[in-house]
Amino acid sequence: MPGRQLIMSFPVTATSHSLAEYRARGGYQALEKALKTMQPAGIIKEITASGLQGRGGAAFSMGRKWQVIVYDDGQPHYLIANADEGEPGTFKDRWILENNPHVLLESMLIASYALNVRNCFVYIRGEFDLPYRRLAAAVEEAYAAGYFGERILGTDFSCDIVVYRGAGAYVAGEASGLIASLEGKKSYPRNRPPRLTVKGLYQRPTVVNNVESLSNIAWIIAHGAAAYKEVGTPKSPGTRLFSVSGHVNKPGVYEVELGYPWMKFLDEDCGGIVGGKPIKCVVPGGVSSKVLTGAEIKELVLSHEALWDAGSTLGSGGMIVIAEGTCMVTLSQILMRFYHHESCGQCTPCRHGTGWLHRIMDRIVAGNGRPEDIERLYYISKFNDGTTICGLGDAAGYAMSGILDKFRDEFEYYIEHKRSRYDGNLECLKSS
Ligand SMILES: Cc1cc2nc3c(=O)[nH]c(=O)nc-3n(C[C@H](O)[C@H](O)[C@H](O)COP(=O)(O)O)c2cc1C
């Protein structure tokens, strides 16, 4: 593994997702420790002290989110694992669901005990087949072993779990859209306040966390917050799973200790760039994060603070590596088609803005671009920013303006010559 310490990955075999093998790796001992030796408040304190940040995109403090839940307010509380994983380029939660589903279940049980949750949910992307089957089988195993149900491990704690399959909408990965979908409605996000931790599923306090965020819990409880903080950097503790695709020789999912040098990761762990070409740019954390050029990433380490300082984000951990010779105009057209198609249409700036961005990109790629189109793309990207209920409209603008900032000359060339400088080369997408 790149870095010193493994938190959740291990060499995968044909049976390593089973309960027997999870137990052989020490599985469910953290649950026993939590239920028999720790108070719920002590668990929340430990998670807060670990500095664990959400892995779903925004890197929000896990402990701060959990602290909003009032343990004994007399209402039902809910916990939802967000396994929608719709962000293009991102496939790391899928690795956990397929290969280590019990780490998610054990972590959710510990979280449910800490947050006074009787019923928890996994909202899983509708298109996921093997991840769903592996997770459903793990749930069955866990029930049979007495980890779910009444009076777990002989304690007063009882908990049930429901695995709910989505229907394939990107916006259903947004936490409030996810809750609407789980309630049987269209996955329309809603404005906050009230926060979901105050009024979430069925109008009750609800914690929504990403699969990978939650899967850290068992390790933190087993080894303690201090041990967790020894891994990574002071501002980015722990490891992250990166799903790497595009122009690398060894695409795949890697667990990386935060603070690890980026170029070392790409050159040594990911086997370098296909054909030995120079890196043109990298999408660091899903297409909603701003691209960074090959020159910009040279001296960077993989940490939240390093990426924020560089004007981007580690986002969802979906890293797309793009080699020299790839057409960024055609790539932008594909991205804008995606955002336009996935906009739920509730908010005018997103409904129209993503459509305008898409149609302008179509026009440019068809050879009918106008010189003023570049400023227009910038204007629409800014116009979307912060004017919508959820982050989808913002993300379309970040992706568009991020590419324009770095590769404006390619757009100018395309508009003037009515064709790509690279003949629309998108090899990077084919290899992923
Ligand atoms: C359009 C959109 C799609 C999203 N999709 C996902 C997703 O697939 N998985 C995920 O964990 N978070 C996704 N999020 C972020 C969630 O709203 C939420 O912040 C996250 O699940 C919280 O978990 P965390 O704090 O553990 O990161 C999405 C956000 C937006 C705006």
The ligand as a Gaussian input file, in Angstrom:
#p B3LYP/6-31G(d) Opt

LIG

0 1
 C      -25.151000      15.802000      -6.841000
 C      -24.507000      15.161000      -5.651000
 C      -24.240000      13.793000      -5.662000
 C      -23.661000      13.172000      -4.559000
 N      -23.387000      11.838000      -4.616000
 C      -22.824000      11.228000      -3.548000
 C      -22.562000       9.819000      -3.585000
 O      -22.809000       9.130000      -4.576000
 N      -21.999000       9.258000      -2.467000
 C      -21.704000       9.991000      -1.331000
 O      -21.231000       9.434000      -0.344000
 N      -21.948000      11.319000      -1.291000
 C      -22.497000      11.941000      -2.355000
 N      -22.785000      13.286000      -2.277000
 C      -22.497000      13.990000      -1.009000
 C      -23.651000      13.778000      -0.008000
 O      -24.606000      14.817000      -0.178000
 C      -23.175000      13.837000       1.463000
 O      -22.442000      15.018000       1.647000
 C      -22.334000      12.657000       1.870000
 O      -22.974000      11.422000       1.640000
 C      -22.016000      12.784000       3.367000
 O      -21.152000      11.746000       3.763000
 P      -19.724000      12.037000       4.400000
 O      -19.884000      13.189000       5.368000
 O      -19.375000      10.766000       5.058000
 O      -18.801000      12.403000       3.268000
 C      -23.338000      13.935000      -3.397000
 C      -23.600000      15.312000      -3.390000
 C      -24.158000      15.908000      -4.505000
 C      -24.407000      17.401000      -4.469000

